Amino acid sequence: MNAPATTPEPTPAKLKLPLGLVIAVLVMVGILLLPLPPDLPVAGHRMLAILAFAVVVWITEAVSYEASAIMITSLMAFLIGMAPMLDDPSRLYGTSAGITMALTGFSNAALALVAGALFIAAAMTHTGLDRRIALVTLSKIGTSTRRILLGAIAVTILLSLVVPSATARSACVVPIMMGVILAFGVDKRSNIAAGIMIVVAQGTSIWNVGIQTAAAQNLLTVGFMDKMLGARVSWIDWLIAGAPWAIIMSAVLLFVVLKMLPPESDSIPGGKEAVEQSLIALGPMTAPQKRLMAVSVALLLAWATEGKLHSFDTTSTTYAGLVFLLLPRYGVMTWKDVQSRIPWGTVIVFGVGISLGTALLTTQAGQWLGGQVVQNTGLDQVGPLGIFAILGAFLILIHLGFASATALTSALLPILIAVLQTLPGEFNRLGMTMLLGFVVSYGFILPINAPQNMVCLGTQTFTAKQFAKVGLIVTAVGYVLMLGFGATYWKWLGLM
């Protein structure tokens, strides 16, 4: 009797190294094999190789940002650890000093502020206060097409003040707006639906410019200010500089969306009722929501009056607020509530990003590269506005290759600060750094350029082509407007 035929088990597919990772390693090795310039220390040479590795990995997204952070840490530990010390070339740094340099970012106040901001964002989602704020705002705006778009902007602005995470804000607003779209009986592929979601995504990026605590890259910028310039811009000074631009660009965004994606109708029946039904379903404001609202308002007041009415820095006041949020019985959440809601990988990437920038300065790699940029581009021949125009345009173009503004800031802002420090003449280097930090948030053209864009793209209400059509105009107008601000308003503020 013949034995029953057995089906051979499928051979598991072999995992291949991501091409981007291979390219990153080859680029790093290639730089390490280049002749050492006479005015560049060995440690600085190796840091430039590590920087190139990081840029390629981040642009290609060969591995996750968290994995790349671990790789960068290890590379710094060994490559810098085996390099001669700057002050005594006869001795090596050693891996202990190398890993210490790789972890310096984790002792930076900006990292603590990011972690605190993530706690507040977690509290918002845990209590549902962010959803309540969004629905109340929409209920007050109205339900014509234009008012719905205006409501999306208004919600974005309000949440930017109290939810210090662009991704968290989008994750809150998108389900609400999708609920509104479905309640209105609007086709998901209609211009109305596309316009609403594009406004949410790009409005979030616009207000990342206007409010310092609205995005991680802003806090990273502040961290580099502290480390490299020995000073920082306060929350209120950032708002005074950035909010007027953001207000104008919000109006521009609404105008462009209405022109590029004209709505099929001017009004949507039943819209107000749908929002009110959602509010009724939430019930009355809960005690935790009231306490969180009180803490949020207190923090806003503390941030806004830093350096004016008191000398407490933003990080310290934020942590004081967290104490109240985590208090037993009187708080709004427990540690278990927080754990699952915080993207801890963001904290790791942020810390390593600060370490990378600091190490570029410590090993003199940043200063050397900044000097090369100045010598070979003629930046020293133009005034402050010209410097901002050139470096700003460079950031906008290079952002097309990055899926994270935080990664872009980590990779390039230390170099640009070094360029500013190398340039001759009297101009406000701290102010210019903040303005370049504004440009980092230009994730308007491709959906992949910002996490909030991808959250909105996931609703399948618009195409990448529609997003780019709006984004190209918003980018061009925003850039020209910044140059106008640089020649007038920001110059009057002494930022140029």
C-alpha positions in Angstrom: 0.0 0.0 0.0 1.4 3.3 -1.0 2.1 5.9 1.7 0.0 9.0 1.5 1.8 11.8 -0.3 3.0 14.6 2.0 3.0 18.2 1.0 6.5 19.6 1.5 6.6 22.5 3.9 7.3 25.8 2.2 10.9 27.1 2.7 10.8 30.2 4.7 11.9 33.3 2.7 15.3 34.4 3.4 15.5 37.8 5.0 17.7 40.2 3.0 19.5 43.2 4.4 17.7 46.4 3.4 19.4 48.1 0.4 19.3 51.4 2.2 21.3 49.9 5.2 23.9 48.5 2.8 24.2 51.9 1.1 24.5 53.6 4.4 27.3 51.3 5.5 29.1 51.7 2.2 28.9 55.5 2.4 30.2 55.5 5.9 33.1 53.3 5.0 33.8 55.4 2.0 34.1 58.5 4.1 36.3 56.7 6.6 38.7 55.7 3.8 39.0 59.3 2.5 42.2 61.1 3.3 42.0 63.0 6.6 42.0 66.8 6.0 44.8 68.5 8.0 42.4 70.7 10.0 39.9 68.0 10.9 40.5 65.8 13.9 40.2 62.0 13.5 37.2 61.9 15.8 35.5 64.7 13.8 36.2 62.7 10.6 34.6 59.7 12.1 31.6 61.7 13.3 31.0 62.9 9.7 31.0 59.3 8.6 28.5 58.4 11.3 26.4 61.5 10.3 26.4 60.3 6.6 25.3 56.8 7.8 22.4 58.3 9.8 21.2 60.5 6.9 21.1 57.7 4.5 19.4 55.4 6.9 16.8 58.0 7.8 16.2 59.0 4.2 15.8 55.4 2.9 14.0 54.3 6.1 16.0 51.1 5.8 15.3 50.4 9.5 13.0 51.9 12.1 14.1 55.2 13.7 14.5 53.4 17.0 16.8 50.7 15.5 18.8 53.4 13.8 19.2 55.2 17.1 20.7 52.1 18.6 23.0 51.6 15.6 24.2 55.2 15.8 24.9 54.9 19.5 27.0 51.8 18.9 28.9 53.4 16.1 29.7 56.4 18.2 30.9 54.2 21.1 33.4 52.3 19.0 34.4 54.7 16.3 34.8 57.6 18.6 36.1 55.4 21.4 39.0 54.3 19.2 39.9 57.8 18.0 42.6 60.0 19.5 41.5 62.6 21.9 41.4 66.2 20.7 43.4 67.6 23.6 45.9 64.7 23.8 46.3 62.8 20.5 48.6 60.3 22.1 45.6 58.8 24.0 42.4 57.3 22.8 38.9 58.3 24.0 38.0 54.7 24.9 34.6 53.1 24.5 33.5 54.4 27.9 34.0 58.0 26.8 32.5 57.1 23.4 29.3 55.7 24.8 29.1 58.6 27.2 29.2 61.0 24.3 26.5 58.9 22.5 24.2 59.2 25.6 24.7 62.9 26.5 21.5 63.8 24.8 19.6 61.9 27.5 20.6 64.4 30.1 19.4 67.4 28.1 16.4 69.4 29.3 14.9 69.3 25.9 14.6 65.5 26.0 12.9 65.8 29.4 10.5 68.3 27.9 9.6 66.0 25.0 8.9 63.2 27.5 6.8 65.5 29.5 4.9 66.6 26.4 4.2 63.0 25.6 2.8 62.5 29.1 0.4 65.4 28.5 -0.7 64.0 25.1 -1.3 60.7 26.8 -3.4 62.4 29.5 -5.5 64.1 26.8 -6.3 60.8 25.0 -6.8 58.9 28.2 -9.4 61.4 29.5 -10.9 62.2 26.1 -10.4 65.9 26.7 -8.8 66.4 23.3 -11.9 64.9 21.6 -14.2 67.1 23.7 -12.2 70.3 22.8 -12.4 69.3 19.1 -16.2 68.6 19.1 -17.0 71.8 21.1 -15.0 73.9 18.7 -16.7 72.3 15.7 -20.2 72.8 17.2 -19.5 76.6 17.5 -18.2 77.1 14.0 -21.1 76.0 11.9 -21.7 73.4 9.1 -21.2 75.2 5.8 -18.3 73.8 3.8 -16.1 76.8 4.5 -17.0 76.7 8.1 -16.1 73.1 8.5 -12.7 73.8 6.9 -12.3 76.8 9.2 -13.4 74.5 12.1 -10.6 72.0 11.2 -8.1 74.9 11.4 -9.5 76.1 14.7 -9.4 72.7 16.3 -5.8 72.3 15.1 -4.8 75.6 16.7 -6.5 74.9 20.0 -5.1 71.4 20.2 -1.6 72.7 19.3 -1.7 74.7 22.5 -2.6 71.8 24.8 -1.5 68.6 23.0 2.3 68.8 22.5 2.4 66.1 19.8 1.6 66.6 16.1 0.9 62.9 15.6 -1.4 62.7 18.7 -3.3 65.8 17.5 -3.9 64.2 14.1 -4.8 60.9 15.7 -7.5 62.7 17.7 -8.9 65.0 15.0 -8.9 62.5 12.1 -11.6 60.1 13.6 -13.7 63.1 14.5 -13.6 64.6 11.0 -14.2 61.2 9.4 -17.2 60.8 11.7 -18.4 64.2 10.5 -17.9 63.2 6.8 -19.7 60.0 7.3 -22.5 61.6 9.2 -23.0 64.2 6.4 -23.2 61.4 3.9 -20.3 62.8 2.0 -18.4 60.5 -0.4 -14.9 59.7 0.9 -13.4 60.6 -2.5 -15.2 63.9 -2.8 -13.4 67.3 -2.8 -15.0 68.1 0.5 -13.6 65.1 2.3 -10.2 65.6 0.6 -10.1 69.2 1.6 -11.0 68.5 5.2 -8.2 66.0 5.6 -5.6 68.0 3.8 -6.4 71.0 6.0 -6.0 68.8 9.1 -2.6 67.5 7.9 -1.1 70.7 6.6 -2.7 72.9 9.2 -0.9 70.8 11.8 2.4 71.5 10.1 1.7 75.2 9.9 1.0 75.4 13.6 4.1 73.4 14.4 5.8 76.6 13.3 3.7 78.9 15.4 3.9 77.1 18.8 7.1 75.9 20.4 5.6 73.0 22.3 3.5 71.8 19.3 6.2 69.5 17.8 9.2 67.5 18.8 11.5 69.1 16.3 10.9 72.5 17.9 12.0 71.1 21.3 15.0 69.5 19.6 15.9 72.9 18.1 15.7 74.4 21.6 18.0 71.7 22.8 20.6 72.5 20.2 20.3 76.2 21.1 21.2 75.3 24.7 24.1 73.0 23.7 25.6 75.0 20.9 24.7 78.6 21.5 24.3 78.7 25.3 20.9 80.3 25.1 17.3 79.5 24.1 14.2 81.1 22.9 11.3 81.2 25.4 7.9 79.9 24.6 6.3 83.3 24.3 9.0 84.7 22.1 8.6 81.7 19.8 4.9 82.4 19.7 5.4 86.1 19.0 7.6 85.3 16.1 5.8 82.3 14.6 2.1 82.8 15.3 1.6 85.7 12.9 3.1 83.7 10.0 0.9 80.7 11.0 -2.2 82.8 11.1 -1.6 84.1 7.6 -0.7 80.7 6.3 -3.9 79.2 7.8 -5.9 81.6 5.7 -3.7 80.8 2.6 -4.3 77.1 3.2 -8.0 77.5 3.3 -8.0 79.7 0.2 -5.8 77.2 -1.7 -7.8 74.2 -0.7 -11.1 75.9 -1.8 -9.6 76.8 -5.1 -7.7 73.6 -5.9 -10.4 71.3 -4.5 -13.7 73.2 -4.9 -16.4 71.6 -2.8 -19.3 70.0 -4.5 -21.8 72.0 -2.4 -21.7 75.0 -0.1 -23.5 73.5 2.7 -23.9 70.0 4.2 -27.3 69.3 5.8 -27.3 67.6 9.2 -23.8 68.5 10.0 -24.5 70.5 13.2 -26.8 67.7 14.5 -24.1 65.1 13.9 -21.6 67.0 15.9 -24.1 67.7 18.7 -25.0 64.0 18.8 -21.3 63.2 19.3 -21.1 65.7 22.1 -24.2 64.3 23.8 -22.7 60.9 23.6 -19.6 62.1 25.5 -21.8 63.2 28.4 -21.0 66.0 30.8 -17.4 67.0 31.4 -15.8 64.6 33.8 -13.8 65.5 36.9 -10.5 64.2 35.4 -11.2 66.3 32.3 -11.7 69.4 34.4 -8.5 68.8 36.3 -6.6 68.2 33.2 -8.0 71.4 31.6 -7.0 73.4 34.7 -3.4 72.0 34.6 -3.2 72.7 30.8 -4.3 76.3 31.3 -1.9 76.7 34.1 1.0 75.3 32.0 0.1 77.6 29.1 0.2 80.6 31.5 3.5 79.4 32.9 5.0 78.9 29.5 3.8 82.3 28.2 5.1 84.2 31.2 8.6 82.6 31.4 11.2 85.3 31.7 8.4 87.9 32.1 6.8 87.2 35.4 9.0 84.3 36.6 12.3 82.6 35.9 11.0 79.0 35.8 11.9 77.2 32.6 9.4 75.4 30.4 10.7 71.9 31.3 10.5 72.5 35.1 6.9 73.9 34.9 5.8 71.0 32.7 7.1 68.5 35.2 5.3 70.4 38.0 2.1 69.9 36.0 2.8 66.2 35.6 3.0 65.8 39.3 -0.6 66.9 39.6 -1.6 64.7 36.7 -0.1 61.6 38.4 -1.2 62.3 41.9 -3.1 59.4 43.5 -6.8 60.2 43.8 -6.5 63.8 42.6 -4.6 63.1 39.3 -6.1 62.0 36.0 -4.0 58.9 35.2 -1.7 56.2 36.7 1.6 55.0 35.4 -0.1 52.0 33.8 -2.4 54.3 31.9 0.6 56.2 30.6 2.8 53.2 29.6 0.8 52.0 26.7 0.1 55.5 25.3 3.6 56.9 25.1 5.8 56.2 22.0 9.0 55.5 24.0 10.9 55.0 20.8 10.4 58.8 20.2 12.3 59.5 23.4 15.2 57.2 22.4 15.4 58.8 18.9 15.2 62.3 20.3 18.0 61.6 22.9 20.3 60.1 20.3 19.6 63.0 17.9 20.8 65.5 20.5 23.8 63.3 21.2 24.6 63.2 17.5 24.5 67.0 17.2 26.5 67.6 20.4 29.2 65.1 19.3 29.5 66.9 15.9 30.3 70.0 17.9 32.5 68.3 20.5 34.7 66.6 17.9 34.9 69.8 15.8 33.2 68.1 12.9 30.4 70.6 12.8 32.8 73.6 12.9 34.9 72.1 10.1 31.9 71.3 7.9 30.4 74.7 8.6 33.7 76.3 7.5 33.7 74.3 4.3 30.1 75.3 3.5 31.0 79.0 4.0 34.2 78.8 2.0 32.6 77.0 -1.0 29.1 78.6 -1.2 29.8 82.3 -0.8 27.4 82.6 2.2 29.8 85.0 3.8 29.2 87.5 0.9 25.4 87.9 1.6 23.5 89.5 4.4 21.3 87.8 7.1 18.2 87.7 4.8 20.2 86.1 2.0 21.7 83.6 4.5 18.2 82.7 5.7 16.9 82.5 2.1 19.6 80.1 1.0 19.6 77.8 4.1 15.8 77.8 4.2 15.5 76.8 0.6 18.1 74.0 1.2 16.0 72.7 4.2 12.8 72.7 2.2 14.4 70.7 -0.6 16.2 68.2 1.6 13.1 67.7 3.6 11.6 65.9 0.6 13.9 63.0 1.4 13.0 62.8 5.1 9.9 61.2 6.6 10.6 62.8 10.0 11.2 66.5 10.8 12.9 65.3 14.0 15.4 63.2 12.0 16.0 66.2 9.7 16.6 68.4 12.7 19.0 65.9 14.3 21.0 65.5 11.1 21.3 69.1 9.7 20.5 71.7 12.3 23.8 71.3 14.2 25.6 71.7 10.9 23.6 74.8 10.1 24.3 76.3 13.6 28.0 75.7 13.0 27.6 77.5 9.6 26.0 80.4 11.4 28.8 80.5 14.0 31.4 80.5 11.2 29.9 83.3 9.2 31.3 86.8 9.8 29.3 89.8 10.7 26.9 90.8 13.4 23.5 89.1 13.2 21.3 87.2 15.7 22.5 83.6 15.5 20.0 82.5 18.1 17.1 84.1 16.2 18.3 82.7 12.9 18.4 79.2 14.4 14.8 79.6 15.5 13.8 80.7 12.0 15.5 77.8 10.4 13.7 75.6 13.0 10.5 77.0 11.5 11.5 75.8 8.0 12.1 72.3 9.3 8.3 71.9 9.7 7.7 72.3 5.9 6.3 68.9 5.4 3.7 70.1 2.9 4.6 68.5 -0.4 4.7 64.7 0.0 2.5 62.7 2.4 5.5 60.8 3.6 7.2 64.0 4.8 5.4 64.1 8.1 3.6 61.5 10.3 0.4 63.6 10.5 0.3 63.5 6.7 0.4 59.7 6.7 -2.4 59.5 9.4 -4.6 61.6 7.1 -3.6 59.7 4.0 -4.7 56.5 5.7 -8.3 57.8 5.5 -8.2 57.3 1.7 -10.0 60.6 1.2 -7.3 62.1 -1.0 -4.4 61.1 -3.3 -0.8 62.0 -3.0 -1.2 64.0 -6.2 -4.0 66.1 -4.6 -1.9 66.6 -1.5 1.2 67.7 -3.6 -0.9 70.1 -5.7 -2.0 72.0 -2.6 1.4 71.5 -0.8 3.5 73.0 -3.6 1.5 76.2 -3.5 1.5 76.3 0.3 5.3 75.7 0.3 6.0 78.4 -2.2 3.7 81.0 -0.5 5.0 80.1 2.9 8.6 80.5 1.8 8.0 83.8 0.2 6.1 85.0 3.2 8.9 84.0 5.5 11.3 86.1 3.4 8.9 89.0 3.7 8.8 88.5 7.4 12.6 88.3 7.5 12.8 91.7 5.7 10.2 93.3 8.0 8.6 91.8 11.1 11.4 89.4 12.2 13.9 92.1 11.5 12.0 94.5 13.7 12.0 91.8 16.4 15.8 91.6 16.1 15.8 88.0 14.9 17.9 88.5 11.8 
